[in-house]
Amino acid sequence: MNDTLYGHGDGFLTRDNGQRLFPIGFYEHPAEEDALRDMAESGVNLVMCGSLEAFDRAHAHGMMGWVPLGLQSGATPEFQERIRTLAAHPALAVWEGPDEVGWGFTAYSGLWKQDQMAVFPNKGEWWMQTPLAIEYSEGRAADIMPKMREAIEFIRSVDPHNRQIWINSGMAAIISVMSPNAETLRLNASNDWSSGLNKRK
């Protein structure tokens, strides 16, 4: 079909007639067909999909989808089964890694909650990116990043189209934690909101 979209290697979507499209996406995947159709007709071309059914629905409306994956757990049997199930779907445009991995090494690890209970000597320990917070995050990275590489390598071995894997993370996290693994991760998206964390009071 001339209006079918497929993933393109530089982060854009390309129709099979050669038309280039900037991805316009939504995390929301409405259950109502009318709402999903309205999204497609308004120009949305990429929606989050968590199942084959969701990809089928997106495809029926001329859209593509991405699927969030728990790369940080490694290539578990459940992970492998999910990848094999989805890899050949024509609506699959992008694999998505865990959001804000750098943040997850610290804030979601429990340090932030401890900070709120005044366990740390300084208020706002994580926001100041003190040596204690950084040391912890680097330790977690040493455990998590090899698992992420394992999961990514499995995707590469199964995906017939070698689709991109998008990982969204703050610039500071990319520089300090993720950049040593960038060749494997092939980072495609970032933001710079955290680049000024060390300036916070």
N, C-alpha and C positions, 0 to 999 in steps of 0.2 A: 504494500500500500504506500502511495506517495506521501501520505501524511503521518507515517509511522516514524517515531523518534527513536534514535539510538544514542547511546553514550559516545562521546568523543574524547580523545585523550588529553585535551588541554582544558578541560573543565566546562566547555560549552556542550550544548546538545546540537546535533545535526540531523536534519531530515534526510531521508534517503534520496531526495532530489537535490541535495547539496545545500539547502537553506540552513544558515547558521542561526542558532537561537541562544540567547542568554537564559540560563536556568532561572525560572521564577517559581519558587516552591513554597509549600506549606507543610508544617508539621501536622496539621489537622487533616484527617481523612474522614470526611463526613459519611455517616451511615446511610443518609438519604440520597437516592440517586439524583434527585433534582438538584440538591446542593452540590454534588460532585460535578454534575453537568454544568452548573452555573460557574463553578471554578474554572473548568476547562474553557468555557466560552469567554471568560474574562481575560484569558491569556495565561493562566497558570499551566505550566507544562511539567511540573515535578511535584510529587506528593510522597509523604512517608508511607511506606507499606510494610506491614509486619507479617503478611501471610500470602500464600498463593492466591487466595480469594481477593485480597486487596490489590495485588498486581493485576489480576484479571479485570477488576473493576476500573482501575486506572487506564489500562490498555483499551478497554471498550470505549473510553471517552477521549482517546487520542493523547493521553498523558503517559508519562513514565514515572517510575518510582525509585526511591532508595530504601534500603533496609538497614536499621540500626543493629549493630552486632557487638557482643561483649568480647571484643578481642583480648581484653586483659585477662581472660580466663584460659586462654590458649586454645589449641585445636582439640577440644574435648570431643567424645563421640557424638554428643548432641549437636555441637557446633558443626561438625563435619556433615551430619545428616541434613542440617538446615541449609548449608551452602550447596550441597548436591541437589537439594530440592529446588532451589531458587535460581541456580546459576544459568540455566538455559532459557529462562523466561524472557520473552521479547520486550517486556516493559521495564526490565531491570536496567537502570542507568548507572547507578552508583552504589557501592558498598559504603556504609558509614561506620566509623569506629566510635568509641565512647567519647562523649562530648566533654570538653575541658579536662583532658587527662591530667595536665599539670596541676590544676585546681584540685582534682580528685586525689592526688598524692598527698595533699595537705589538709585542705578544709574538710573534705569528706572522710578523711581518715579518723576523725575524732579529735584532732588538735583544736579545731575551731570550738567545738563544744567544751573542751577542757578550758580553753581560753575564757569562755564565757563564765566559767566557774572559778576564774581567777587562780587557776593552777599554775600558770606561767608567771615568771617574775615581772614581765612587762605586759600591760594591757595592749591588746591588738597584736599579739605575737605573729599571727599569720600575715596580717595586713602589712606589717613592717618587714616581712620576709627576713626575720632574724636568723642567725646561724643555726639555732635549734630547729626552726621550721624547715630551713633549707636542708639541713643534715637528714632530717626525717624523710623529706621528699626524695632526696637522692637515694636513700636506702630502699624506699618503696619502689623507685624506678628500677633499681637493680633487680628487683623481683618481678615486676610487672612487664617491663619492656621485652625481655626474652619471650614471654608468653604471647605478647602482641606480635612479635616477629614470627613466632611459630604459627599463629592463626593466619597472618597475612600470607605466609609462604604456602599454607594449605589452600587459601583462596586462589593464589596465583596458579597452583597446580591443577585446579578444577575448573576455573572460569574460562570458557572457550574464547571470550572476547577481551580478556585481560582488562576488565573495567577498573576505573579509578577507585581508590579507597580514600574517602574524605575524612579528615580528622580536624575538628575545630578546636583550637586552643589559643590562649593568650600568647602574645609575642614573647613575653618574659619566660614562659614555660618552654616555648620552643627553643629559645636560646640556651637556657640553663639545663634543661632536662632532656628534651626530645631531639635536639639537633644532632647529638652523636648517633642517633638511630634514623636520621632523616632519609638515608639512602634506602633503607628497607621500608620505612613507612611511606615514603613518597608523599610528603605532606602537601596538600593542595589548598588548604584554607586556614586562615588565621585571622585574629583580630589583635588590636593593640591596646585594649582597655587595661591590661595588667602591666604595661610597660612602665607605668609610673607608680607602681605599688611601693617601691622603696622610698618614695617621696612622701608617702602618707605619714601623718603624725598620729 
